[in-house]
Amino acid sequence: MNENEKLLHAQRKPLIFDIHHFALDDGPGIRSTVFMKGCPLSCLWCHNPESMKSGREIAFYPKLCINCGDCKTVCPEGAISFEHAGRIIRDRCTACGKCAEECPTTALKIVGKHYSVSNLIEILLSDHIFYETSKGGVTFSGGEPTLYMDYVGKVMKGLKANNVHIAIETSGMFNLDEFKTKLLPYINLIYYDIKLYDPRKHEQYTGKSNKQILSNLTDLVKEPDVRIIPRLPLVPKITATTDNLTQIARFLKSAGITTCELLPYNPGGIAKRIAIGKDIHPDIPRTMMGIEEEKKLGEIFARLQN
């Protein structure tokens, strides 16, 4: 199976790496957040690096390992080595999952599972009472859920039939016409990522130009009955600069957007990168931003938008 075939297969059967029940940070009320694998961007600071690849992966957590050797015994590819710091020889691993299934301590874990549309709807509706009482709902996140519009649209339709509030967290890199047809009719709230305004820097740190992202946002804000909240991650020395904040604030103001959430950088993605065998770029901050610096940037941004 070549890379294009793998991508088409993933689009037909998208994988989910987590369903976070009772979430309080992904929209109003109590929510269930569905985290999908696969993303068109490759942001160096990504808090969920296990979401970048659309296919299944194996994560290794050394603190849980008891060195029993069961994983090495069952691996058909000889991809387990106790001399290897990450335990898994990644260029041999096919992510078949046999090592994780055999592991008695979950030191090895399969990242990515497919749910049928009906199964996922059933799981999400099991929390319906919490959505009702808290005015919450379901949020689709990732990764990038718009990679799988047919699948996500069917799930959203089933939820909307049960009066569930639906939110989506997106990078903004999607086909706008398809989004309007397949997803927008079911969505109540869009969290829209804006990371870097300068197209060259955006490509440098995320792997792609931001032209489509900015264009889609400019168009979507004209749509009625949908609330859009831009989100800007404050990554020290990358996105959290006066120059970048100034450019984004001016862009949002020109688009008629008066609300934007500034998200504090969390270095938790570093440990996740190590677990799935990804390298850590030297530009990535290892610590969180100081409270005073974060407050100062927030004040600058607010002043520019007023």
N, C-alpha and C positions, 0 to 999 in steps of 0.2 A: 504493500500500500504506500503510494508516494505522498508527499506533503499535502498536495491539493486534495487527494482522496481522504486523507486523515481529517482535513479541515471540514470537508463536506460531511463526513461521518459525524464529526463533533457537533456540527450544526443540526443534524437530525436528532442526535441523542446528547444534548448538552449535559454536562456534569455539574453537580452541586457539591461544594466542599464543606458547607455548614448551613444549618437552619437554626438561627438563634431565636429561641422563644423568650418571651417576656423582655424584649429589648426596649430600652427607654431613650436611646440616643439617635434613632433613625426615623424620626417623625413624631407626630402627636400621639399621646396615649401609650398604652401597652401594645407592642407590636411583635410580629414574627418577621425576622429578616432572613431572606433567602440569598445566600452568597454563591454566585455562579462562577465557574472557571472559564477563563478565556478573556483576553483584553487586547484591543488594537494598540494600546500604548504599553510602554515598558518603563514607567517612571522609576528612577533610581531609588527613590525614598519610599516606594510603595509599602503600606502597612500590611497588605495582604499579598505578598509575592507568590504565594501558592495559587493565586487567582490568575496569574498571567498566562500560563499555559492552558490550553483548552483540554488537553488529555490528562489522563490519570497520572499521579506521581506517588512516590513513596517517601515519607518523611522519617527521619531517624532522630530520636531523642536520647542521647547517650546517658543522661542521668537515670533513665529508667531501665537501662540494659543490665542484665545479670550475667552476661557472657555464657549463656547456656549452650549456644551453638546450634539451636534448632533451625534458625533462619538459614544458616549456611548449608545445613543438611538438605533442606527442601528446595533451595534455589536452583532452577534448571539451567540457568545461564552462567553459574559460577561467579555471580556478581556481588557476593558477600565476602568481605575480607576483614579479619580482626586486626590486620596490620594497617588498614586504611582508616584515617581519622574520621571520615564520615560513614564508615562501615560499608557503604554501598559504592561499588565501582560503576559510576553512572553511565559510562558509554557502553556497558554491557547490559545494564538493567532494562528490561522491557516493561516494567511496572505491572507484571502479572499479578502481584499481590500475595503470592504464596508465602513469602517470608513474614509479612504482616499478619496473615491469617494464623500462622504457626506461633508467632511471638506471644509468650505468656504474660508479658508486662506492658504491652502496647508501646514498647520502645520503637517499634517500626509500625507505621500507620499508613493506610491507604488514604490518599487525598483525592477525592472526587468520586461521586456516586450518581448514577442516573435514576431518576424517579419518573414514572409515567405521569402524564398530565393528571389523570384521575387520582393517583396515589398522592401526589403533591397537594392537590386541592383538598383532599381528605385530611391530610396532616395539618394543613394551615387552618382549616375550618374547625379543627379540634380545640382551637383557642378562641373561637368566635365569641364566647361569653365575655372574655377579657377585652376583646375589641369593642364590644357593645358598651360595657360598663365604664371604660376609660376613654371612649372616643378614639380608639387606636385603630390598628389595621395591619396590613402586610406591606413590607418594603422589599423591593428587588434590588440587590446590590451585586457586588462582584469584586474583581472582574468587571465585565461589561455585559449586563443582561440584554442590551439591544443587539448583541450578536445573534441572538436566538429569538427573533421576533415572532415567528410562527408558534413556537412552543410557549413562550412567555405570554403571548396574546391569548392563547387558549386557557392558560391558568388564570390570567386576569379576568377573562370573561366569566369563568366559573365562580370566582370570588365576588365579582361585581353582582352576579345573580343573587348572591347572599348578602348584598348591601355592605360589603367590606370596603373600607377606605384603602386606597392603593397609592403607594409612593414608589418612586424609582430613583436610584442614585446612578448617575451616568457621567461618563467622560465627555459626552457631547459629540463623539465621533461616530455618527451613524447616518444612514440614508434618511433624509428628512421626510420625503414623501411616504416611504414605507412606515416610518415611525408614526406619522400622522394617521395612517390608515389602520395599522395593526395594533398599536399600543395606546396612542393618545386618547381614544374614546373612553378608556377605562381608568385613566390616571387622574388622581386628585392633586398630587404634589410631585414636583420634580426637583430633586437636589442636583444641581448642575455644576460640575467641577470646572473651575477656571484656575489654571496653575501659573502660567507664564504668558505675558502679552507679546513679548518679542518672539517672532516666529523662529528665528535661528536658535535662541536659547531653548525654546520649547522643543525643537527637534533634538537639540543636544542632550536634554535631560529626560525626554520622554520617548524619543525615537520617531516622532511624527510631527508634522507641521500642525499649527493650531487654526489654520484657515477655515476648515470645515466646522470646527468647534465654535468659533466666534460667529460664523455665518448662521449656524443653526440656532444659536441662542438669540441672535437679533431677530430671527423669524419667529421663533416660538413665543417670545414675549407678546406678540400680537394676537396670539390665540386666546379666545375667551374661556373663562371658567376653569383655568388651570393655574395653580399657584407655582411659581418658579422661584427657588432660592439658590442663587449661586453660592458655591463654597470654595474657599481659597485656603489650601494648606500652607501654614507658615513654616517652611523648611529653611532653617538658618543658612544665610549666604547664597541661597538659590532662589526661592520664591519670596522669602521674607526680606526684601530689600526696598528701600524707599522708592527707587526707580520703578520697580515692578508694581508695587502697590499704587503708585501714582498713575501709571498707564492703565491698570485694570480699573481703578476707580473712575477715571475719565471715560473709559469705554462703557462701563455699566451705566454711568450717568447719561451718556449720549443715547443709550438704548432704552432709557426710561426706567431703569431698575434702581430702586432705592434701598434694597435689602441685600446683604451679603454676610455670610457666616465665615469668620476667620477661624480656621481649625488649628489648634496647637500641634506642632510636630511631635510624633511619638516614635522613638527609635525601636519599638517592639518588632518592627519588620526585619531587623537585622538577625535576630535569633531564628526567625522563620526561614530566612534565606539560607542560613547555615543548615537548617534541618532538611531542606530539599536539595542541598548541594549547589546552591547558587553562589557566585562570587559576590563580594561586598566592594562596591566602588569606593575609592579613597575619598571622594567628595561628600560622602554621606555622613551627616553628623551622628555622633555616638551618644549624644545627650540631648535632653529636652531644652527648649529655650527658657531663659529666665523669665519669671513673672513680670518683672518691671519692663523688660525689653518687649515682651508680648503686649503689655498694656500700652506702651508707647506707640507700637506699630498700629494697634487698634485705633488709637486716637488720631494718628495721621490719616488713616484710611477714612475714618468717619468725617474728619474735617474736609477731606477732598471731595467726598460725596455730597456734602451739604452746599 
